Amino acid sequence: MSRPGDSMPQTPGTTPRVSVIIPALNEAARIAETIAAARAAGADEVVVVDGGSRDATIPQAAGADRV
């Protein structure tokens, strides 16, 4: 049974993968910068979840990285 603060089991010699989930709504002006910051921090995977933006959030995110 795991408890808060317990670490996940890790295979020796491997590095844990880091996924970042970015909720977005009308964030076209900032989404590329946010994705770049997540990558710079070491994220292996970046997932952008759009909540129905009416601006260019989706194309900006798609153009910023392999989202």
Secondary structure as the mmCIF struct_conf table of DSSP 4:
data_model
#
loop_
_struct_conf.conf_type_id
_struct_conf.id
_struct_conf.beg_label_comp_id
_struct_conf.beg_label_asym_id
_struct_conf.beg_label_seq_id
_struct_conf.end_label_comp_id
_struct_conf.end_label_asym_id
_struct_conf.end_label_seq_id
TURN_TY1_P TURN_TY1_P1 PRO A 4 GLY A 5
HELX_LH_PP_P HELX_LH_PP_P1 ASP A 6 PRO A 9
TURN_TY1_P TURN_TY1_P2 PRO A 12 GLY A 13
STRN STRN1 SER A 19 ALA A 24
BEND BEND1 LEU A 25 ASN A 26
TURN_TY1_P TURN_TY1_P3 ALA A 28 ARG A 30
HELX_RH_AL_P HELX_RH_AL_P1 ILE A 31 ALA A 40
TURN_TY1_P TURN_TY1_P4 ALA A 41 GLY A 42
BEND BEND2 ASP A 44 ASP A 44
STRN STRN2 GLU A 45 ASP A 50
BEND BEND3 ARG A 54 ALA A 56
HELX_RH_AL_P HELX_RH_AL_P2 THR A 57 ALA A 64
BEND BEND4 ASP A 65 ASP A 65
#
